[in-house]
Amino acid sequence: MLTITLREAKAGFSSLVDKALKGEFVTITRHGKPVAALVSIEAADAGRRAMGRKRPSLASYLQSFPDEVLTRNVSPSRDVDL
């Protein structure tokens, strides 16, 4: 993964786009801290899909196991504030 300053990114933007097209992740920093990333459209789409997926809760995941694998407590799970 390439890390580059914002000033350097402005100066060589087209070469950074070429690197992203080849599959490289480019991290852009401002004042030494990462603030943005330049990736290919395929990587961005994969990230959007992953963020949009609803994942089941741990309780519902465990309830999906067959009875032979886990001995189940049939009482309903409870919500906990952490």
VMD Tcl script that builds the backbone (N, CA, C; Angstrom):
set m [mol new atoms 246]
animate dup $m
set s [atomselect $m all]
$s set {name element resname resid chain x y z} {
  {N N MET 1 A 0.841 -1.167 0.000}
  {CA C MET 1 A 0.000 0.000 0.000}
  {C C MET 1 A 0.889 1.233 0.000}
  {N N LEU 2 A 0.601 2.137 -0.899}
  {CA C LEU 2 A 1.351 3.375 -1.050}
  {C C LEU 2 A 0.745 4.437 -0.144}
  {N N THR 3 A 1.583 5.159 0.585}
  {CA C THR 3 A 1.133 6.269 1.413}
  {C C THR 3 A 1.788 7.534 0.886}
  {N N ILE 4 A 0.972 8.561 0.663}
  {CA C ILE 4 A 1.455 9.770 0.023}
  {C C ILE 4 A 0.790 10.985 0.668}
  {N N THR 5 A 1.500 12.132 0.684}
  {CA C THR 5 A 0.921 13.343 1.254}
  {C C THR 5 A -0.078 13.948 0.282}
  {N N LEU 6 A -0.940 14.782 0.812}
  {CA C LEU 6 A -1.946 15.446 -0.011}
  {C C LEU 6 A -1.285 16.291 -1.099}
  {N N ARG 7 A -0.231 16.972 -0.771}
  {CA C ARG 7 A 0.482 17.797 -1.752}
  {C C ARG 7 A 1.021 16.936 -2.889}
  {N N GLU 8 A 1.619 15.797 -2.550}
  {CA C GLU 8 A 2.135 14.889 -3.575}
  {C C GLU 8 A 0.995 14.295 -4.406}
  {N N ALA 9 A -0.134 14.044 -3.763}
  {CA C ALA 9 A -1.285 13.493 -4.480}
  {C C ALA 9 A -1.818 14.485 -5.500}
  {N N LYS 10 A -1.860 15.759 -5.133}
  {CA C LYS 10 A -2.319 16.785 -6.071}
  {C C LYS 10 A -1.391 16.868 -7.281}
  {N N ALA 11 A -0.106 16.772 -7.034}
  {CA C ALA 11 A 0.872 16.921 -8.111}
  {C C ALA 11 A 0.866 15.734 -9.076}
  {N N GLY 12 A 0.589 14.528 -8.575}
  {CA C GLY 12 A 0.670 13.350 -9.431}
  {C C GLY 12 A -0.604 12.535 -9.453}
  {N N PHE 13 A -1.752 13.216 -9.524}
  {CA C PHE 13 A -3.025 12.525 -9.403}
  {C C PHE 13 A -3.236 11.471 -10.480}
  {N N SER 14 A -2.907 11.768 -11.722}
  {CA C SER 14 A -3.183 10.787 -12.789}
  {C C SER 14 A -2.358 9.520 -12.606}
  {N N SER 15 A -1.125 9.635 -12.121}
  {CA C SER 15 A -0.330 8.421 -11.884}
  {C C SER 15 A -0.898 7.620 -10.712}
  {N N LEU 16 A -1.484 8.306 -9.732}
  {CA C LEU 16 A -2.116 7.604 -8.614}
  {C C LEU 16 A -3.373 6.863 -9.071}
  {N N VAL 17 A -4.123 7.457 -9.979}
  {CA C VAL 17 A -5.296 6.782 -10.536}
  {C C VAL 17 A -4.859 5.533 -11.291}
  {N N ASP 18 A -3.763 5.625 -12.038}
  {CA C ASP 18 A -3.245 4.447 -12.745}
  {C C ASP 18 A -2.877 3.344 -11.764}
  {N N LYS 19 A -2.264 3.709 -10.636}
  {CA C LYS 19 A -1.903 2.702 -9.629}
  {C C LYS 19 A -3.154 2.064 -9.031}
  {N N ALA 20 A -4.182 2.872 -8.783}
  {CA C ALA 20 A -5.432 2.335 -8.248}
  {C C ALA 20 A -6.072 1.388 -9.253}
  {N N LEU 21 A -6.012 1.719 -10.531}
  {CA C LEU 21 A -6.561 0.848 -11.569}
  {C C LEU 21 A -5.856 -0.503 -11.603}
  {N N LYS 22 A -4.591 -0.513 -11.227}
  {CA C LYS 22 A -3.820 -1.765 -11.197}
  {C C LYS 22 A -4.064 -2.553 -9.912}
  {N N GLY 23 A -4.907 -2.010 -9.018}
  {CA C GLY 23 A -5.251 -2.736 -7.795}
  {C C GLY 23 A -4.534 -2.271 -6.552}
  {N N GLU 24 A -3.712 -1.251 -6.658}
  {CA C GLU 24 A -2.977 -0.769 -5.487}
  {C C GLU 24 A -3.843 0.194 -4.680}
  {N N PHE 25 A -3.749 0.115 -3.367}
  {CA C PHE 25 A -4.449 1.036 -2.485}
  {C C PHE 25 A -3.506 2.199 -2.195}
  {N N VAL 26 A -3.997 3.420 -2.370}
  {CA C VAL 26 A -3.191 4.614 -2.133}
  {C C VAL 26 A -3.792 5.359 -0.948}
  {N N THR 27 A -3.026 5.516 0.115}
  {CA C THR 27 A -3.470 6.256 1.295}
  {C C THR 27 A -2.937 7.668 1.204}
  {N N ILE 28 A -3.821 8.647 1.393}
  {CA C ILE 28 A -3.434 10.052 1.323}
  {C C ILE 28 A -3.458 10.613 2.742}
  {N N THR 29 A -2.361 11.296 3.099}
  {CA C THR 29 A -2.240 11.839 4.456}
  {C C THR 29 A -2.284 13.362 4.427}
  {N N ARG 30 A -2.738 13.917 5.544}
  {CA C ARG 30 A -2.682 15.367 5.760}
  {C C ARG 30 A -2.107 15.569 7.141}
  {N N HIS 31 A -1.058 16.334 7.226}
  {CA C HIS 31 A -0.356 16.578 8.490}
  {C C HIS 31 A 0.070 15.269 9.151}
  {N N GLY 32 A 0.456 14.289 8.331}
  {CA C GLY 32 A 0.961 13.022 8.841}
  {C C GLY 32 A -0.094 12.001 9.229}
  {N N LYS 33 A -1.381 12.342 9.091}
  {CA C LYS 33 A -2.449 11.413 9.467}
  {C C LYS 33 A -3.222 10.975 8.228}
  {N N PRO 34 A -3.546 9.676 8.118}
  {CA C PRO 34 A -4.324 9.204 6.972}
  {C C PRO 34 A -5.718 9.833 6.973}
  {N N VAL 35 A -6.116 10.401 5.822}
  {CA C VAL 35 A -7.423 11.052 5.738}
  {C C VAL 35 A -8.277 10.530 4.590}
  {N N ALA 36 A -7.654 9.879 3.609}
  {CA C ALA 36 A -8.423 9.388 2.453}
  {C C ALA 36 A -7.672 8.233 1.815}
  {N N ALA 37 A -8.412 7.491 0.990}
  {CA C ALA 37 A -7.803 6.383 0.251}
  {C C ALA 37 A -8.300 6.428 -1.180}
  {N N LEU 38 A -7.430 6.102 -2.098}
  {CA C LEU 38 A -7.780 6.016 -3.503}
  {C C LEU 38 A -7.699 4.552 -3.896}
  {N N VAL 39 A -8.836 4.013 -4.349}
  {CA C VAL 39 A -8.912 2.600 -4.719}
  {C C VAL 39 A -9.640 2.480 -6.046}
  {N N SER 40 A -9.564 1.317 -6.649}
  {CA C SER 40 A -10.286 1.074 -7.892}
  {C C SER 40 A -11.785 1.062 -7.618}
  {N N ILE 41 A -12.568 1.246 -8.652}
  {CA C ILE 41 A -14.025 1.247 -8.494}
  {C C ILE 41 A -14.518 -0.115 -8.026}
  {N N GLU 42 A -13.843 -1.193 -8.439}
  {CA C GLU 42 A -14.233 -2.531 -7.994}
  {C C GLU 42 A -14.053 -2.670 -6.490}
  {N N ALA 43 A -12.936 -2.161 -5.958}
  {CA C ALA 43 A -12.695 -2.240 -4.514}
  {C C ALA 43 A -13.698 -1.381 -3.752}
  {N N ALA 44 A -14.030 -0.215 -4.305}
  {CA C ALA 44 A -15.007 0.660 -3.653}
  {C C ALA 44 A -16.386 0.002 -3.637}
  {N N ASP 45 A -16.783 -0.618 -4.746}
  {CA C ASP 45 A -18.076 -1.306 -4.800}
  {C C ASP 45 A -18.129 -2.466 -3.810}
  {N N ALA 46 A -17.032 -3.222 -3.709}
  {CA C ALA 46 A -16.988 -4.334 -2.753}
  {C C ALA 46 A -17.119 -3.808 -1.322}
  {N N GLY 47 A -16.484 -2.691 -1.028}
  {CA C GLY 47 A -16.595 -2.083 0.296}
  {C C GLY 47 A -18.005 -1.614 0.598}
  {N N ARG 48 A -18.653 -1.003 -0.401}
  {CA C ARG 48 A -20.040 -0.555 -0.211}
  {C C ARG 48 A -20.971 -1.735 0.042}
  {N N ARG 49 A -20.772 -2.817 -0.714}
  {CA C ARG 49 A -21.617 -3.998 -0.512}
  {C C ARG 49 A -21.418 -4.582 0.873}
  {N N ALA 50 A -20.164 -4.649 1.318}
  {CA C ALA 50 A -19.870 -5.211 2.646}
  {C C ALA 50 A -20.463 -4.345 3.754}
  {N N MET 51 A -20.425 -3.033 3.581}
  {CA C MET 51 A -20.975 -2.143 4.609}
  {C C MET 51 A -22.488 -2.174 4.620}
  {N N GLY 52 A -23.112 -2.472 3.486}
  {CA C GLY 52 A -24.556 -2.466 3.407}
  {C C GLY 52 A -25.206 -3.751 3.862}
  {N N ARG 53 A -24.413 -4.819 3.988}
  {CA C ARG 53 A -24.967 -6.107 4.405}
  {C C ARG 53 A -25.377 -6.078 5.866}
  {N N LYS 54 A -26.560 -6.589 6.129}
  {CA C LYS 54 A -26.995 -6.706 7.528}
  {C C LYS 54 A -26.489 -8.038 8.064}
  {N N ARG 55 A -25.724 -7.959 9.129}
  {CA C ARG 55 A -25.195 -9.179 9.731}
  {C C ARG 55 A -26.088 -9.608 10.883}
  {N N PRO 56 A -26.263 -10.911 11.036}
  {CA C PRO 56 A -27.130 -11.381 12.126}
  {C C PRO 56 A -26.456 -11.166 13.482}
  {N N SER 57 A -27.272 -11.102 14.510}
  {CA C SER 57 A -26.725 -10.985 15.859}
  {C C SER 57 A -26.060 -12.309 16.234}
  {N N LEU 58 A -25.234 -12.270 17.246}
  {CA C LEU 58 A -24.570 -13.490 17.716}
  {C C LEU 58 A -25.596 -14.515 18.162}
  {N N ALA 59 A -26.645 -14.062 18.837}
  {CA C ALA 59 A -27.667 -14.996 19.326}
  {C C ALA 59 A -28.356 -15.709 18.166}
  {N N SER 60 A -28.740 -14.969 17.122}
  {CA C SER 60 A -29.408 -15.620 15.990}
  {C C SER 60 A -28.448 -16.519 15.226}
  {N N TYR 61 A -27.171 -16.157 15.169}
  {CA C TYR 61 A -26.180 -17.010 14.519}
  {C C TYR 61 A -26.043 -18.334 15.269}
  {N N LEU 62 A -25.934 -18.270 16.583}
  {CA C LEU 62 A -25.804 -19.493 17.378}
  {C C LEU 62 A -27.067 -20.342 17.317}
  {N N GLN 63 A -28.227 -19.699 17.215}
  {CA C GLN 63 A -29.477 -20.449 17.127}
  {C C GLN 63 A -29.604 -21.192 15.803}
  {N N SER 64 A -28.820 -20.797 14.811}
  {CA C SER 64 A -28.890 -21.469 13.511}
  {C C SER 64 A -28.122 -22.797 13.492}
  {N N PHE 65 A -27.312 -23.069 14.510}
  {CA C PHE 65 A -26.560 -24.319 14.574}
  {C C PHE 65 A -27.506 -25.490 14.821}
  {N N PRO 66 A -27.200 -26.659 14.268}
  {CA C PRO 66 A -28.031 -27.842 14.541}
  {C C PRO 66 A -27.943 -28.245 16.011}
  {N N ASP 67 A -28.986 -28.886 16.502}
  {CA C ASP 67 A -29.035 -29.298 17.911}
  {C C ASP 67 A -27.912 -30.273 18.266}
  {N N GLU 68 A -27.424 -31.025 17.286}
  {CA C GLU 68 A -26.361 -31.994 17.575}
  {C C GLU 68 A -25.038 -31.297 17.904}
  {N N VAL 69 A -24.863 -30.084 17.427}
  {CA C VAL 69 A -23.603 -29.363 17.636}
  {C C VAL 69 A -23.596 -28.666 18.994}
  {N N LEU 70 A -24.680 -27.986 19.318}
  {CA C LEU 70 A -24.761 -27.239 20.570}
  {C C LEU 70 A -25.964 -27.688 21.379}
  {N N THR 71 A -25.814 -27.715 22.686}
  {CA C THR 71 A -26.959 -27.938 23.549}
  {C C THR 71 A -27.574 -26.569 23.783}
  {N N ARG 72 A -28.813 -26.418 23.404}
  {CA C ARG 72 A -29.436 -25.114 23.351}
  {C C ARG 72 A -30.232 -24.780 24.603}
  {N N ASN 73 A -30.090 -23.550 25.048}
  {CA C ASN 73 A -30.957 -22.995 26.065}
  {C C ASN 73 A -32.105 -22.349 25.306}
  {N N VAL 74 A -33.327 -22.822 25.478}
  {CA C VAL 74 A -34.450 -22.372 24.658}
  {C C VAL 74 A -35.041 -21.047 25.114}
  {N N SER 75 A -34.587 -20.505 26.233}
  {CA C SER 75 A -35.117 -19.216 26.655}
  {C C SER 75 A -34.625 -18.140 25.683}
  {N N PRO 76 A -35.424 -17.100 25.449}
  {CA C PRO 76 A -35.032 -16.078 24.475}
  {C C PRO 76 A -33.806 -15.310 24.936}
  {N N SER 77 A -33.047 -14.825 23.970}
  {CA C SER 77 A -31.866 -14.022 24.321}
  {C C SER 77 A -32.332 -12.665 24.817}
  {N N ARG 78 A -31.457 -11.972 25.499}
  {CA C ARG 78 A -31.844 -10.676 26.042}
  {C C ARG 78 A -30.928 -9.581 25.484}
  {N N ASP 79 A -31.434 -8.365 25.408}
  {CA C ASP 79 A -30.644 -7.225 24.953}
  {C C ASP 79 A -29.827 -6.716 26.111}
  {N N VAL 80 A -28.596 -6.340 25.818}
  {CA C VAL 80 A -27.704 -5.833 26.850}
  {C C VAL 80 A -27.112 -4.522 26.364}
  {N N ASP 81 A -27.144 -3.493 27.185}
  {CA C ASP 81 A -26.496 -2.221 26.850}
  {C C ASP 81 A -25.060 -2.277 27.329}
  {N N LEU 82 A -24.155 -2.042 26.393}
  {CA C LEU 82 A -22.731 -2.057 26.759}
  {C C LEU 82 A -22.185 -0.666 26.851}
}
mol reanalyze $m
mol bondsrecalc $m
mol representation Tube
mol addrep $m
